[in-house]
Amino acid sequence: MNKNEFRALQELRYKTGQIDRRTFVRSLLATSIALPTALSIASSVEAATPKRGGTFRLGMRHGSTTDNLDPGTAENGMATHTNYCWSNHLTEVGNDGALRGELAESYESSDAKTWVFNLRKGVEFHNGKTLTAEDVIATIDYHRGEDSKSAAKGLLSSISSIKADGANRVIIELSGANADFPFIMSDYHLSIMPVVDGALAVNTGIGTGGYILENFDPGVRQKFKRNPNYWKADAAHFDEVELISLIDVTARQNAVMNGDVDLIDGADPKTVNLLARSPNLDILEVTGTLHYTFPMRLNVAPFDNYDLRMALKYSLKRQELVDKILLGHGALGNDHPISTANRYHNSSMPQRDFDADKAAFHYKKSGHTGAIQLSTSEAAFAGAVDAAQLIAASAAEAGINIEVVREPKDGYWSNVWNKKGWSACYWGGRPTEDWMFSAAYTNDTEWNDTAWKGTDASAKFNDLVIQARSELDEAKRGEMYAECQRLISDDGGTICPMFANYIMAHSKKVTHGPDVASNWELDGHKASERWWFA
């Protein structure tokens, strides 16, 4: 064993408590490392070793008085983080981006059509009930039921049957092969809930997660205490967790600078450099699939008109939005939701940008006159109001009159998004193309926020999604997903001008592992479970 291998072994022993600090330092000195260096290494190892204790306060850019504890209707980041505190899922996306089993100890399939999930034994819900296959089946059936209003209903539409094989084995049959199906089981809506007295305990916050819900004040704050019986030995390090809704970005940033919270999401790109000057803070920036959109609903006039949609798509100055709203903390979007972080991003599709002549041509062809309303709010994303004003200004150059409507922050996601004809929005993206399409674009999802249905292109898109889902040839699958992106960009109601980095700020008193997940902000919305106080 060479010196580097010996040091790595000793670091592992120190992290896991097999040796104390003195023994660790002495072992380094024995390899000719100087005492100051050895002490510094010991301090670094200690900082990287999770510690138990403390109250973790998270200031979030989301939260609404209409929030509830039904995971099927979770519609913002605070609801997502809340779900991940009190519950677990069959699978989870790790902080390294790889999928792994969570409540499912393992999963397998020989044909990508029949999936077997082997559940962990001895896992307990907060009410003391032991997890069984019955709980998993009842949870999934709740979301895919005929009268379900769950946002995950479309994701589960391919399930043809689900059954138990003993107490700890669940077998799911799909109507067609889907190699990405285990990813879907990590969706934040699919929190596994217990069956109590013959019925699924929905809207109770009772789960198997690392934290037990103590207080739920929608749109204000959630309080949790650590689950003493949590089955994950190396997670949920804090004694207590408090999620605080701070939708106003200035209030949120002041809170973390003043030490009123330990971590915030959605730091404003305009002021993040000033925030970074604080001696007590660290800035964490992660590139992933987050994208900002302005969905036009095809079931609301005048957005049912193809030429009007195309006129608006050509009326945006996308680089200006990236430069002035994101201040370079992101990349151009091309009116579809698949980023360069995704496996099948269509890099060959021409980049759409501002073209006053094309915008004017399509606008005249649409036959529309008068103002077009664009609803926006800082609840959508930091800079959403300014972005709408920039869109209105560039559209005016093409002779298009856009009236920017500033909506209230509270209730934005329940009263404006997915209801009004044109609004500002954000999507965290999804790990796979099929998941992203199934979440927001197929005709069977509750969250088709453009109501993109009834056109020839949407019909072709839906067929392609189904075909690609069961196509095991990587090249053919890639071609199908590339066409799906083109169809959305051309015919769909999505205006996606930019992909944004996740920008977070946290106290230097709190720390995390070397990898931070990019599937969602806040370490995949699992900072409460994965982080600890240094």
BAMI-777120 format. One record per residue (C-alpha): residue in three letters; x, y, z negated. Coordinates in nm, 3 decimals, padded with zeros to 5 digits. Example, Ala and Ser with C-alpha at 12.3 -4.5 7.8 and 13.67 -1.06 7.14 Angstrom:
<sites>
SITE     r         x         y         z
SITE   ALA    01.230   -00.450   -00.780
SITE   SER    01.367   -00.106   -00.714
</sites>
This chain:
<sites>
SITE     r         x         y         z
SITE   MET    00.000    00.000    00.000
SITE   ASN    00.150    00.335    00.105
SITE   LYS    00.127    00.659   -00.097
SITE   ASN   -00.179    00.792    00.091
SITE   GLU   -00.370    00.468    00.044
SITE   PHE   -00.276    00.459   -00.325
SITE   ARG   -00.392    00.820   -00.373
SITE   ALA   -00.723    00.747   -00.199
SITE   LEU   -00.775    00.445   -00.423
SITE   GLN   -00.702    00.647   -00.736
SITE   GLU   -00.937    00.923   -00.624
SITE   LEU   -01.212    00.665   -00.582
SITE   ARG   -01.142    00.522   -00.929
SITE   TYR   -01.150    00.870   -01.080
SITE   LYS   -01.475    00.962   -00.904
SITE   THR   -01.644    00.645   -01.025
SITE   GLY   -01.523    00.681   -01.384
SITE   GLN   -01.286    00.383   -01.378
SITE   ILE   -00.997    00.601   -01.495
SITE   ASP   -00.981    00.930   -01.688
SITE   ARG   -00.824    01.262   -01.582
SITE   ARG   -00.495    01.199   -01.763
SITE   THR   -00.446    00.858   -01.600
SITE   PHE   -00.533    01.002   -01.260
SITE   VAL   -00.283    01.287   -01.290
SITE   ARG   -00.010    01.049   -01.412
SITE   SER   -00.070    00.820   -01.114
SITE   LEU   -00.018    01.115   -00.880
SITE   LEU    00.300    01.220   -01.059
SITE   ALA    00.430    00.867   -01.007
SITE   THR    00.409    00.925   -00.631
SITE   SER    00.636    01.235   -00.656
SITE   ILE    00.350    01.487   -00.644
SITE   ALA    00.431    01.799   -00.847
SITE   LEU    00.226    01.864   -01.162
SITE   PRO    00.051    02.182   -01.036
SITE   THR   -00.050    02.001   -00.718
SITE   ALA   -00.170    01.698   -00.915
SITE   LEU   -00.382    01.918   -01.140
SITE   SER   -00.528    02.094   -00.835
SITE   ILE   -00.615    01.760   -00.674
SITE   ALA   -00.780    01.645   -00.996
SITE   SER   -00.992    01.962   -01.005
SITE   SER   -01.094    01.911   -00.640
SITE   VAL   -01.198    01.552   -00.709
SITE   GLU   -01.399    01.666   -01.012
SITE   ALA   -01.579    01.933   -00.807
SITE   ALA   -01.670    01.673   -00.544
SITE   THR   -01.802    01.427   -00.802
SITE   PRO   -02.176    01.461   -00.870
SITE   LYS   -02.266    01.565   -01.223
SITE   ARG   -02.596    01.528   -01.400
SITE   GLY   -02.780    01.822   -01.557
SITE   GLY   -02.909    02.176   -01.524
SITE   THR   -03.210    02.350   -01.369
SITE   PHE   -03.182    02.397   -00.993
SITE   ARG   -03.374    02.699   -00.860
SITE   LEU   -03.437    02.712   -00.487
SITE   GLY   -03.570    03.029   -00.321
SITE   MET   -03.760    02.938   -00.004
SITE   ARG   -03.883    03.137    00.295
SITE   HIS   -04.205    02.939    00.297
SITE   GLY   -04.503    02.870    00.078
SITE   SER   -04.873    02.943    00.115
SITE   THR   -05.172    02.959   -00.118
SITE   THR   -05.333    02.702    00.112
SITE   ASP   -05.062    02.440    00.045
SITE   ASN   -05.167    02.114   -00.118
SITE   LEU   -05.017    01.778   -00.212
SITE   ASP   -05.158    01.581    00.080
SITE   PRO   -04.840    01.500    00.277
SITE   GLY   -05.044    01.457    00.593
SITE   THR   -05.125    01.828    00.603
SITE   ALA   -04.782    01.960    00.502
SITE   GLU   -04.711    02.244    00.745
SITE   ASN   -04.416    02.447    00.618
SITE   GLY   -04.070    02.411    00.470
SITE   MET   -04.180    02.443    00.108
SITE   ALA   -04.435    02.165    00.153
SITE   THR   -04.168    01.951    00.319
SITE   HIS   -03.919    02.002    00.036
SITE   THR   -04.193    01.937   -00.219
SITE   ASN   -04.273    01.605   -00.052
SITE   TYR   -03.910    01.498   -00.057
SITE   CYS   -03.887    01.579   -00.430
SITE   TRP   -04.175    01.360   -00.547
SITE   SER   -04.172    01.089   -00.281
SITE   ASN   -03.968    00.853   -00.069
SITE   HIS   -04.020    00.715    00.280
SITE   LEU   -03.947    00.382    00.444
SITE   THR   -03.640    00.534    00.611
SITE   GLU   -03.444    00.857    00.583
SITE   VAL   -03.200    01.057    00.793
SITE   GLY   -02.878    01.072    00.594
SITE   ASN   -02.663    01.379    00.543
SITE   ASP   -02.437    01.239    00.815
SITE   GLY   -02.728    01.235    01.064
SITE   ALA   -02.755    00.856    01.071
SITE   LEU   -03.079    00.674    00.998
SITE   ARG   -03.082    00.444    00.697
SITE   GLY   -03.331    00.252    00.492
SITE   GLU   -03.491    00.422    00.194
SITE   LEU   -03.784    00.229    00.041
SITE   ALA   -03.714   -00.022    00.315
SITE   GLU   -03.394   -00.194    00.213
SITE   SER   -03.361   -00.314    00.570
SITE   TYR   -03.558   -00.322    00.896
SITE   GLU   -03.521   -00.520    01.215
SITE   SER   -03.678   -00.603    01.550
SITE   SER   -03.579   -00.832    01.835
SITE   ASP   -03.788   -00.657    02.100
SITE   ALA   -03.849   -00.302    01.963
SITE   LYS   -04.219   -00.389    01.956
SITE   THR   -04.251   -00.594    01.638
SITE   TRP   -04.081   -00.423    01.344
SITE   VAL   -04.019   -00.584    01.007
SITE   PHE   -03.953   -00.362    00.704
SITE   ASN   -03.813   -00.537    00.396
SITE   LEU   -03.901   -00.333    00.088
SITE   ARG   -03.674   -00.277   -00.210
SITE   LYS   -03.782   -00.474   -00.513
SITE   GLY   -03.850   -00.321   -00.851
SITE   VAL   -03.911    00.036   -00.731
SITE   GLU   -04.163    00.216   -00.953
SITE   PHE   -04.405    00.501   -00.889
SITE   HIS   -04.423    00.782   -01.143
SITE   ASN   -04.734    00.622   -01.295
SITE   GLY   -04.544    00.300   -01.365
SITE   LYS   -04.691    00.099   -01.078
SITE   THR   -04.444   -00.120   -00.887
SITE   LEU   -04.413   -00.056   -00.513
SITE   THR   -04.560   -00.329   -00.292
SITE   ALA   -04.648   -00.379    00.073
SITE   GLU   -05.008   -00.283   -00.012
SITE   ASP   -04.900    00.074   -00.090
SITE   VAL   -04.707    00.105    00.235
SITE   ILE   -04.992   -00.030    00.447
SITE   ALA   -05.253    00.189    00.277
SITE   THR   -05.033    00.496    00.329
SITE   ILE   -04.980    00.432    00.698
SITE   ASP   -05.346    00.350    00.754
SITE   TYR   -05.443    00.675    00.584
SITE   HIS   -05.252    00.875    00.845
SITE   ARG   -05.365    00.676    01.147
SITE   GLY   -05.732    00.638    01.053
SITE   GLU   -06.002    00.738    01.298
SITE   ASP   -06.104    01.045    01.098
SITE   SER   -05.750    01.135    00.991
SITE   LYS   -05.644    01.499    01.009
SITE   SER   -05.283    01.409    00.942
SITE   ALA   -05.016    01.572    01.154
SITE   ALA   -04.853    01.227    01.172
SITE   LYS   -05.153    01.063    01.337
SITE   GLY   -05.008    01.101    01.685
SITE   LEU   -04.674    00.959    01.574
SITE   LEU   -04.849    00.641    01.462
SITE   SER   -05.085    00.603    01.757
SITE   SER   -04.877    00.320    01.905
SITE   ILE   -04.935    00.093    01.603
SITE   SER   -05.167   -00.189    01.705
SITE   SER   -05.154   -00.379    01.374
SITE   ILE   -04.988   -00.370    01.036
SITE   LYS   -04.982   -00.649    00.780
SITE   ALA   -04.805   -00.772    00.469
SITE   ASP   -04.589   -01.082    00.457
SITE   GLY   -04.571   -01.126    00.083
SITE   ALA   -04.540   -00.841   -00.166
SITE   ASN   -04.222   -00.688   -00.022
SITE   ARG   -04.243   -00.730    00.353
SITE   VAL   -04.437   -00.522    00.606
SITE   ILE   -04.477   -00.622    00.970
SITE   ILE   -04.579   -00.353    01.220
SITE   GLU   -04.685   -00.442    01.574
SITE   LEU   -04.669   -00.168    01.837
SITE   SER   -04.867   -00.149    02.159
SITE   GLY   -04.539   -00.098    02.342
SITE   ALA   -04.169   -00.117    02.266
SITE   ASN   -04.022    00.182    02.081
SITE   ALA   -03.655    00.167    01.997
SITE   ASP   -03.686    00.487    01.789
SITE   PHE   -03.977    00.374    01.573
SITE   PRO   -03.774    00.347    01.247
SITE   PHE   -03.690    00.718    01.284
SITE   ILE   -04.061    00.800    01.275
SITE   MET   -04.094    00.634    00.936
SITE   SER   -03.870    00.908    00.789
SITE   ASP   -04.116    01.182    00.887
SITE   TYR   -04.192    01.404    00.587
SITE   HIS   -04.565    01.346    00.626
SITE   LEU   -04.524    00.973    00.565
SITE   SER   -04.457    00.989    00.191
SITE   ILE   -04.538    00.648    00.046
SITE   MET   -04.821    00.683   -00.208
SITE   PRO   -04.959    00.428   -00.455
SITE   VAL   -05.287    00.241   -00.442
SITE   VAL   -05.470    00.306   -00.770
SITE   ASP   -05.795    00.126   -00.853
SITE   GLY   -05.829    00.013   -00.493
SITE   ALA   -05.782    00.356   -00.335
SITE   LEU   -05.479    00.548   -00.210
SITE   ALA   -05.379    00.822   -00.458
SITE   VAL   -05.368    01.113   -00.212
SITE   ASN   -05.309    01.474   -00.315
SITE   THR   -05.172    01.374   -00.656
SITE   GLY   -04.796    01.412   -00.616
SITE   ILE   -04.744    01.063   -00.754
SITE   GLY   -04.462    00.893   -00.570
SITE   THR   -04.134    00.709   -00.616
SITE   GLY   -03.914    01.018   -00.570
SITE   GLY   -03.633    01.151   -00.781
SITE   TYR   -03.847    01.418   -00.945
SITE   ILE   -04.183    01.415   -01.122
SITE   LEU   -04.412    01.707   -01.047
SITE   GLU   -04.493    01.912   -01.359
SITE   ASN   -04.654    02.223   -01.214
SITE   PHE   -04.796    02.298   -00.868
SITE   ASP   -04.878    02.663   -00.797
SITE   PRO   -04.940    02.689   -00.419
SITE   GLY   -04.765    02.979   -00.253
SITE   VAL   -04.581    03.066   -00.575
SITE   ARG   -04.369    02.785   -00.721
SITE   GLN   -04.337    02.414   -00.794
SITE   LYS   -04.167    02.270   -01.101
SITE   PHE   -04.023    01.920   -01.135
SITE   LYS   -03.837    01.716   -01.394
SITE   ARG   -03.601    01.431   -01.315
SITE   ASN   -03.754    01.087   -01.282
SITE   PRO   -03.576    00.882   -01.552
SITE   ASN   -03.658    00.560   -01.367
SITE   TYR   -03.539    00.674   -01.024
SITE   TRP   -03.413    00.378   -00.827
SITE   LYS   -03.130    00.575   -00.660
SITE   ALA   -02.843    00.577   -00.906
SITE   ASP   -02.641    00.840   -00.717
SITE   ALA   -02.913    01.097   -00.644
SITE   ALA   -03.142    01.354   -00.811
SITE   HIS   -02.868    01.496   -01.029
SITE   PHE   -03.055    01.796   -01.175
SITE   ASP   -03.259    01.772   -01.493
SITE   GLU   -03.517    02.010   -01.348
SITE   VAL   -03.595    02.161   -01.009
SITE   GLU   -03.790    02.476   -00.940
SITE   LEU   -03.902    02.571   -00.587
SITE   ILE   -03.988    02.940   -00.559
SITE   SER   -04.169    03.097   -00.263
SITE   LEU   -03.978    03.407   -00.152
SITE   ILE   -04.108    03.478    00.196
SITE   ASP   -03.960    03.827    00.214
SITE   VAL   -03.600    03.787    00.327
SITE   THR   -03.475    04.089    00.131
SITE   ALA   -03.630    03.959   -00.190
SITE   ARG   -03.487    03.615   -00.121
SITE   GLN   -03.134    03.743   -00.064
SITE   ASN   -03.148    03.972   -00.367
SITE   ALA   -03.258    03.675   -00.577
SITE   VAL   -02.954    03.467   -00.487
SITE   MET   -02.716    03.764   -00.523
SITE   ASN   -02.856    03.842   -00.867
SITE   GLY   -02.835    03.480   -00.979
SITE   ASP   -03.213    03.443   -01.010
SITE   VAL   -03.197    03.140   -00.778
SITE   ASP   -02.912    02.904   -00.691
SITE   LEU   -02.982    02.850   -00.322
SITE   ILE   -03.184    03.016   -00.047
SITE   ASP   -03.276    02.917    00.305
SITE   GLY   -03.331    03.150    00.599
SITE   ALA   -03.057    03.402    00.530
SITE   ASP   -03.101    03.695    00.769
SITE   PRO   -02.839    03.694    01.048
SITE   LYS   -02.847    04.075    01.035
SITE   THR   -02.719    04.090    00.680
SITE   VAL   -02.546    03.755    00.628
SITE   ASN   -02.202    03.916    00.660
SITE   LEU   -02.285    04.150    00.372
SITE   LEU   -02.419    03.855    00.175
SITE   ALA   -02.092    03.670    00.231
SITE   ARG   -01.902    03.948    00.052
SITE   SER   -02.059    03.852   -00.279
SITE   PRO   -01.785    03.686   -00.486
SITE   ASN   -02.033    03.446   -00.641
SITE   LEU   -02.182    03.311   -00.318
SITE   ASP   -02.095    03.073   -00.039
SITE   ILE   -02.259    03.087    00.306
SITE   LEU   -02.349    02.754    00.464
SITE   GLU   -02.430    02.746    00.836
SITE   VAL   -02.539    02.430    01.018
SITE   THR   -02.612    02.384    01.388
SITE   GLY   -02.901    02.153    01.466
SITE   THR   -03.237    02.143    01.639
SITE   LEU   -03.406    02.449    01.484
SITE   HIS   -03.580    02.655    01.752
SITE   TYR   -03.796    02.965    01.758
SITE   THR   -04.099    02.960    01.983
SITE   PHE   -04.394    03.169    02.095
SITE   PRO   -04.662    02.911    02.175
SITE   MET   -04.942    03.007    02.415
SITE   ARG   -05.255    02.799    02.364
SITE   LEU   -05.403    02.675    02.691
SITE   ASN   -05.750    02.654    02.535
SITE   VAL   -05.752    03.029    02.471
SITE   ALA   -05.787    03.272    02.763
SITE   PRO   -05.586    03.411    02.937
SITE   PHE   -05.322    03.147    02.857
SITE   ASP   -05.516    02.882    03.047
SITE   ASN   -05.381    03.051    03.362
SITE   TYR   -05.055    02.899    03.490
SITE   ASP   -04.936    03.218    03.658
SITE   LEU   -04.992    03.426    03.346
SITE   ARG   -04.788    03.179    03.142
SITE   MET   -04.512    03.189    03.400
SITE   ALA   -04.520    03.569    03.410
SITE   LEU   -04.461    03.584    03.036
SITE   LYS   -04.181    03.327    03.054
SITE   TYR   -03.997    03.541    03.310
SITE   SER   -04.057    03.860    03.110
SITE   LEU   -03.822    03.767    02.823
SITE   LYS   -03.461    03.879    02.790
SITE   ARG   -03.337    03.568    02.613
SITE   GLN   -02.976    03.669    02.565
SITE   GLU   -03.096    03.995    02.410
SITE   LEU   -03.301    03.795    02.161
SITE   VAL   -03.005    03.574    02.071
SITE   ASP   -02.780    03.879    02.037
SITE   LYS   -03.018    04.108    01.846
SITE   ILE   -03.230    03.864    01.643
SITE   LEU   -02.980    03.586    01.575
SITE   LEU   -02.671    03.808    01.608
SITE   GLY   -02.501    03.521    01.786
SITE   HIS   -02.598    03.259    01.526
SITE   GLY   -02.764    03.037    01.786
SITE   ALA   -02.802    02.959    02.156
SITE   LEU   -03.031    03.019    02.453
SITE   GLY   -03.352    02.820    02.484
SITE   ASN   -03.514    02.714    02.810
SITE   ASP   -03.883    02.683    02.715
SITE   HIS   -03.860    02.327    02.590
SITE   PRO   -03.773    02.188    02.244
SITE   ILE   -03.471    01.968    02.315
SITE   SER   -03.138    02.119    02.206
SITE   THR   -02.782    02.031    02.292
SITE   ALA   -02.775    01.843    01.959
SITE   ASN   -03.019    01.588    02.103
SITE   ARG   -02.899    01.282    02.289
SITE   TYR   -03.096    01.343    02.610
SITE   HIS   -03.073    01.722    02.648
SITE   ASN   -03.130    01.820    03.013
SITE   SER   -02.814    02.019    03.080
SITE   SER   -02.870    02.029    03.457
SITE   MET   -03.191    02.232    03.443
SITE   PRO   -03.139    02.593    03.558
SITE   GLN   -03.152    02.846    03.275
SITE   ARG   -03.459    03.068    03.293
SITE   ASP   -03.395    03.433    03.215
SITE   PHE   -03.550    03.775    03.260
SITE   ASP   -03.670    03.846    03.615
SITE   ALA   -03.897    04.149    03.644
SITE   ASP   -03.988    04.075    04.006
SITE   LYS   -04.091    03.714    03.939
SITE   ALA   -04.278    03.818    03.625
SITE   ALA   -04.466    04.088    03.817
SITE   PHE   -04.542    03.846    04.103
SITE   HIS   -04.696    03.582    03.875
SITE   TYR   -04.878    03.843    03.668
SITE   LYS   -05.042    03.994    03.978
SITE   LYS   -05.131    03.644    04.099
SITE   SER   -05.294    03.564    03.764
SITE   GLY   -05.547    03.845    03.815
SITE   HIS   -05.520    03.955    03.452
SITE   THR   -05.548    04.316    03.341
SITE   GLY   -05.525    04.484    03.004
SITE   ALA   -05.326    04.414    02.689
SITE   ILE   -05.216    04.066    02.584
SITE   GLN   -05.204    04.013    02.208
SITE   LEU   -04.901    03.849    02.047
SITE   SER   -04.947    03.764    01.677
SITE   THR   -04.631    03.765    01.465
SITE   SER   -04.508    03.771    01.108
SITE   GLU   -04.185    03.735    00.916
SITE   ALA   -04.344    03.416    00.780
SITE   ALA   -04.265    03.258    01.117
SITE   PHE   -03.892    03.333    01.102
SITE   ALA   -03.661    03.616    00.998
SITE   GLY   -03.678    03.874    01.275
SITE   ALA   -04.003    03.746    01.429
SITE   VAL   -04.162    04.092    01.428
SITE   ASP   -03.858    04.251    01.591
SITE   ALA   -03.844    03.967    01.843
SITE   ALA   -04.206    04.032    01.942
SITE   GLN   -04.130    04.401    01.989
SITE   LEU   -03.834    04.313    02.215
SITE   ILE   -04.058    04.082    02.417
SITE   ALA   -04.315    04.360    02.454
SITE   ALA   -04.046    04.603    02.569
SITE   SER   -03.900    04.372    02.833
SITE   ALA   -04.246    04.271    02.958
SITE   ALA   -04.332    04.637    03.006
SITE   GLU   -04.052    04.654    03.265
SITE   ALA   -04.255    04.404    03.469
SITE   GLY   -04.580    04.596    03.422
SITE   ILE   -04.717    04.364    03.153
SITE   ASN   -04.877    04.523    02.847
SITE   ILE   -04.821    04.321    02.527
SITE   GLU   -04.988    04.432    02.205
SITE   VAL   -04.791    04.311    01.903
SITE   VAL   -05.022    04.216    01.614
SITE   ARG   -04.845    04.201    01.278
SITE   GLU   -05.018    03.932    01.071
SITE   PRO   -05.008    03.886    00.689
SITE   LYS   -04.734    03.656    00.564
SITE   ASP   -04.961    03.462    00.329
SITE   GLY   -05.180    03.214    00.512
SITE   TYR   -04.998    03.265    00.842
SITE   TRP   -04.956    02.893    00.906
SITE   SER   -05.320    02.813    00.829
SITE   ASN   -05.491    03.120    00.979
SITE   VAL   -05.278    03.221    01.277
SITE   TRP   -05.049    02.944    01.401
SITE   ASN   -05.228    02.670    01.597
SITE   LYS   -05.537    02.893    01.614
SITE   LYS   -05.470    03.227    01.781
SITE   GLY   -05.386    03.238    02.148
SITE   TRP   -05.025    03.352    02.126
SITE   SER   -04.811    03.364    01.815
SITE   ALA   -04.460    03.338    01.676
SITE   CYS   -04.348    03.001    01.541
SITE   TYR   -04.048    02.791    01.448
SITE   TRP   -03.983    02.420    01.477
SITE   GLY   -03.715    02.236    01.284
SITE   GLY   -03.681    01.993    01.572
SITE   ARG   -03.665    01.617    01.539
SITE   PRO   -03.380    01.363    01.558
SITE   THR   -03.513    01.201    01.875
SITE   GLU   -03.681    01.324    02.192
SITE   ASP   -03.977    01.091    02.150
SITE   TRP   -04.036    01.216    01.796
SITE   MET   -04.025    01.582    01.901
SITE   PHE   -04.261    01.523    02.193
SITE   SER   -04.497    01.312    01.982
SITE   ALA   -04.501    01.571    01.705
SITE   ALA   -04.588    01.875    01.914
SITE   TYR   -04.655    01.804    02.281
SITE   THR   -04.843    01.480    02.344
SITE   ASN   -05.220    01.508    02.378
SITE   ASP   -05.290    01.297    02.068
SITE   THR   -05.103    01.503    01.808
SITE   GLU   -05.275    01.744    01.569
SITE   TRP   -04.980    01.981    01.607
SITE   ASN   -04.996    02.035    01.982
SITE   ASP   -04.970    02.407    01.913
SITE   THR   -04.994    02.498    02.282
SITE   ALA   -05.306    02.281    02.337
SITE   TRP   -05.122    02.156    02.644
SITE   LYS   -05.384    01.921    02.785
SITE   GLY   -05.585    01.880    03.102
SITE   THR   -05.322    01.980    03.357
SITE   ASP   -05.162    01.743    03.608
SITE   ALA   -04.821    01.816    03.458
SITE   SER   -04.937    01.737    03.104
SITE   ALA   -05.087    01.408    03.223
SITE   LYS   -04.759    01.315    03.391
SITE   PHE   -04.571    01.418    03.077
SITE   ASN   -04.782    01.196    02.853
SITE   ASP   -04.732    00.900    03.085
SITE   LEU   -04.357    00.956    03.091
SITE   VAL   -04.333    00.974    02.713
SITE   ILE   -04.503    00.636    02.684
SITE   GLN   -04.282    00.484    02.954
SITE   ALA   -03.959    00.626    02.806
SITE   ARG   -04.052    00.501    02.461
SITE   SER   -04.036    00.141    02.580
SITE   GLU   -03.750    00.184    02.830
SITE   LEU   -03.440    00.017    02.690
SITE   ASP   -03.218    00.116    02.985
SITE   GLU   -03.036    00.428    02.858
SITE   ALA   -02.985    00.588    03.201
SITE   LYS   -03.348    00.547    03.305
SITE   ARG   -03.467    00.671    02.971
SITE   GLY   -03.247    00.978    03.005
SITE   GLU   -03.396    01.057    03.347
SITE   MET   -03.748    01.035    03.204
SITE   TYR   -03.669    01.267    02.914
SITE   ALA   -03.503    01.514    03.149
SITE   GLU   -03.823    01.527    03.355
SITE   CYS   -04.029    01.569    03.037
SITE   GLN   -03.825    01.878    02.950
SITE   ARG   -03.876    02.020    03.298
SITE   LEU   -04.252    01.965    03.282
SITE   ILE   -04.283    02.143    02.948
SITE   SER   -04.065    02.432    03.063
SITE   ASP   -04.258    02.480    03.388
SITE   ASP   -04.621    02.408    03.303
SITE   GLY   -04.647    02.405    02.925
SITE   GLY   -04.747    02.687    02.694
SITE   THR   -04.420    02.698    02.503
SITE   ILE   -04.192    02.999    02.527
SITE   CYS   -03.870    02.890    02.358
SITE   PRO   -03.610    03.163    02.398
SITE   MET   -03.357    03.053    02.138
SITE   PHE   -03.219    02.781    01.914
SITE   ALA   -03.110    02.914    01.575
SITE   ASN   -02.852    02.790    01.330
SITE   TYR   -02.962    02.710    00.976
SITE   ILE   -02.809    02.981    00.756
SITE   MET   -02.818    02.927    00.381
SITE   ALA   -02.657    03.102    00.084
SITE   HIS   -02.584    02.939   -00.250
SITE   SER   -02.417    03.009   -00.579
SITE   LYS   -02.065    02.878   -00.614
SITE   LYS   -02.193    02.702   -00.925
SITE   VAL   -02.379    02.454   -00.705
SITE   THR   -02.209    02.217   -00.464
SITE   HIS   -02.271    01.929   -00.224
SITE   GLY   -02.096    01.649   -00.042
SITE   PRO   -01.874    01.692    00.266
SITE   ASP   -02.165    01.629    00.503
SITE   VAL   -02.479    01.842    00.519
SITE   ALA   -02.772    01.718    00.726
SITE   SER   -02.884    01.919    01.029
SITE   ASN   -03.220    01.752    01.095
SITE   TRP   -03.378    02.015    00.868
SITE   GLU   -03.249    02.313    00.675
SITE   LEU   -03.143    02.269    00.312
SITE   ASP   -02.955    01.945    00.381
SITE   GLY   -03.249    01.784    00.558
SITE   HIS   -03.475    01.937    00.287
SITE   LYS   -03.303    01.708    00.038
SITE   ALA   -03.073    01.955   -00.137
SITE   SER   -03.266    01.900   -00.458
SITE   GLU   -03.181    01.530   -00.440
SITE   ARG   -02.830    01.547   -00.293
SITE   TRP   -02.669    01.854   -00.454
SITE   TRP   -02.541    01.914   -00.806
SITE   PHE   -02.383    02.178   -01.029
SITE   ALA   -02.006    02.192   -01.006
</sites>
